[in-house]
Amino acid sequence: LLGCGIHPPFDKGARAIGGRTGFHVRQNNCSGKHAAMLAGCLHLGLPTEGYLTPQHPWQRRISALLARHAGVDEAEMRTVTDGCSAPSFVLPAHAAARAYATVAAGSDPALRRVREAAPGFPIMIAGQDRLETDLMHAAPNRLIAKSGAEGVYALALQTGDGPRGVILEIADGDERRARNRVAIDLAALLLKLEPATIAELVERHV
């Protein structure tokens, strides 16, 4: 069973239907991540029970992979509990940006699969009418975007100067007005987006 709990979907149509029929754990915005964790456990013959505890073998694999590509000591990396009950790893912003740059570079075989798969299916990253989806459509195969809570936004970019990783955080936790504008401006600067594209993104998401 997915351990992410029930969360009303962001999509307005799905939210309206759920309001009439009741919401389900599958509609949680993190349900895909949890399904992937359980699928990974089954594939490797790991137990599914307790898959969200930091000591679980699957979470240890995530921790080791992240520490390696972020360039930090895994033993010093703290965890907190995300809103969907999964462990969330605490990193300095520069280390998180380094990890996203490795996604953009695709030097690790597993991360290369992410880099190749995600841009082909932007709607699977965030859904319809979301900035992540529209940014990735605006720069096909050059960008992976992912929003976070409390004003955080992450970008893995294929720029003319090579792979880049960006982590931004808005101090007051704003998740639309300031964060979206800064994310759009950074992507526009690094990828040299056309003015008309920038204006459309701003109109839709700021």
C-alpha positions in Angstrom: 0.0 0.0 0.0 1.3 3.5 -0.9 2.4 5.3 2.3 2.0 8.8 1.0 -1.5 9.4 2.4 -4.4 11.2 0.7 -3.8 14.5 -1.0 -6.4 16.3 -3.2 -5.0 16.5 -6.8 -3.7 19.8 -8.2 -5.6 19.3 -11.5 -8.9 21.1 -11.3 -10.9 18.5 -13.1 -9.6 15.6 -11.0 -10.2 17.7 -7.9 -13.8 18.3 -8.8 -14.4 14.6 -9.5 -12.7 13.6 -6.2 -14.8 16.1 -4.4 -17.9 14.2 -5.5 -16.6 10.6 -5.2 -13.9 10.9 -2.5 -10.1 11.2 -2.8 -7.8 8.3 -3.0 -4.1 7.7 -2.1 -3.4 7.3 -5.8 -4.3 11.0 -6.3 -1.5 12.2 -4.0 0.9 14.3 -6.0 3.7 12.1 -4.7 2.0 8.8 -5.5 4.2 8.1 -8.5 7.3 8.4 -6.4 6.0 6.0 -3.9 4.9 3.5 -6.6 8.4 3.7 -8.0 9.9 3.0 -4.6 7.8 0.0 -4.1 8.5 -1.2 -7.7 12.2 -0.9 -7.0 11.9 -2.9 -3.8 10.0 -5.7 -5.7 12.5 -5.7 -8.5 15.5 -6.1 -6.2 13.8 -8.5 -3.8 13.8 -6.0 -1.0 11.0 -5.9 1.6 8.2 -3.5 0.9 7.3 -3.1 4.6 8.8 -0.1 6.2 10.0 1.3 2.8 9.7 4.8 4.1 12.1 4.5 7.0 15.5 6.0 6.5 17.1 2.7 7.5 15.3 0.7 4.8 17.7 -0.8 2.1 15.9 1.1 -0.6 16.3 4.5 1.2 19.9 3.7 1.9 20.4 3.2 -1.9 18.9 6.6 -2.5 21.0 8.2 0.2 24.2 6.7 -1.2 23.4 7.8 -4.8 22.5 11.3 -3.7 25.5 11.8 -1.5 27.9 10.6 -4.3 26.5 13.0 -6.9 26.1 15.9 -4.5 29.6 15.5 -3.3 28.9 15.2 0.4 29.6 12.6 3.1 26.6 10.3 3.4 27.3 9.9 7.1 26.8 13.6 7.7 23.6 13.9 5.6 20.6 14.4 7.8 17.0 13.4 6.9 13.7 15.0 7.7 10.2 13.7 6.9 8.6 15.0 3.8 4.9 15.9 3.7 4.3 12.6 1.9 6.0 10.7 4.7 9.1 9.9 2.7 12.6 10.7 4.0 13.9 14.0 2.6 17.6 14.5 2.6 19.1 17.8 3.9 21.7 19.3 1.6 23.4 22.7 1.2 22.0 24.5 -1.9 25.3 24.2 -3.8 25.4 20.4 -3.2 21.8 20.0 -4.4 22.7 22.0 -7.5 25.7 19.8 -8.1 23.4 16.8 -8.0 21.1 18.3 -10.5 24.0 19.1 -12.8 24.9 15.4 -12.8 21.4 14.7 -13.9 21.9 17.1 -16.8 25.3 15.6 -17.6 23.9 12.0 -17.6 27.3 10.5 -16.8 25.7 8.0 -14.4 23.7 5.4 -16.3 20.7 5.6 -14.0 20.7 9.4 -14.2 21.1 9.3 -17.9 17.9 7.3 -18.1 16.2 10.1 -16.1 17.6 12.8 -18.4 16.4 11.0 -21.5 13.0 10.0 -20.2 11.7 13.0 -18.3 11.9 15.6 -21.2 9.9 13.3 -23.4 7.0 13.2 -20.9 6.9 16.6 -19.1 3.3 16.2 -18.0 4.4 13.2 -15.9 6.7 15.4 -13.9 4.0 17.8 -12.6 0.8 17.6 -14.6 -1.3 19.9 -16.7 -1.0 23.7 -16.3 2.1 23.5 -14.2 5.3 25.6 -14.7 7.5 22.5 -14.8 5.5 21.1 -17.7 5.4 24.3 -19.7 9.1 25.1 -19.1 10.1 21.6 -20.4 7.8 22.1 -23.4 9.4 25.5 -24.0 12.9 24.0 -24.2 12.5 20.4 -25.5 15.2 18.0 -24.4 17.2 20.8 -22.7 15.6 21.1 -19.3 14.2 19.1 -16.4 12.3 21.3 -13.9 11.0 20.3 -10.5 9.2 22.4 -7.9 9.6 21.9 -4.1 7.8 23.1 -1.0 8.5 26.4 0.7 9.6 28.3 -2.4 12.2 25.8 -3.7 12.7 25.1 -7.4 15.3 22.9 -9.1 16.5 22.9 -12.7 18.8 20.5 -14.6 19.8 22.2 -17.9 21.6 21.4 -21.1 23.1 24.8 -21.9 25.5 25.9 -24.6 28.2 25.9 -22.0 27.5 22.4 -20.8 25.3 20.8 -18.1 24.1 23.0 -15.3 22.2 22.5 -12.1 20.3 25.3 -10.3 18.6 25.3 -6.9 16.7 28.4 -5.9 14.7 29.1 -2.7 12.5 32.1 -2.0 13.1 33.2 1.6 9.4 33.8 2.4 8.3 30.4 1.0 6.3 32.0 -1.8 5.4 29.2 -4.3 4.1 31.2 -7.2 4.6 35.0 -7.5 8.4 35.2 -6.7 9.5 31.6 -7.2 7.9 31.1 -10.6 9.3 34.4 -12.0 12.8 33.7 -10.8 12.7 30.1 -12.3 11.5 31.4 -15.6 14.1 34.2 -15.7 16.9 31.7 -14.9 15.8 29.2 -17.5 15.5 32.0 -20.0 18.9 33.3 -19.3 20.7 30.0 -19.3 18.8 28.6 -22.3 18.4 31.9 -24.2 14.7 31.5 -24.6 12.8 33.7 -27.1 11.1 36.8 -25.6 7.7 35.6 -26.8 8.2 32.3 -25.0 9.2 34.1 -21.8 6.2 36.4 -22.0 3.8 33.4 -22.4 5.4 31.6 -19.4 5.1 34.7 -17.2 1.5 35.3 -18.3 0.5 31.7 -17.4 2.5 31.2 -14.2 3.2 34.5 -12.4 
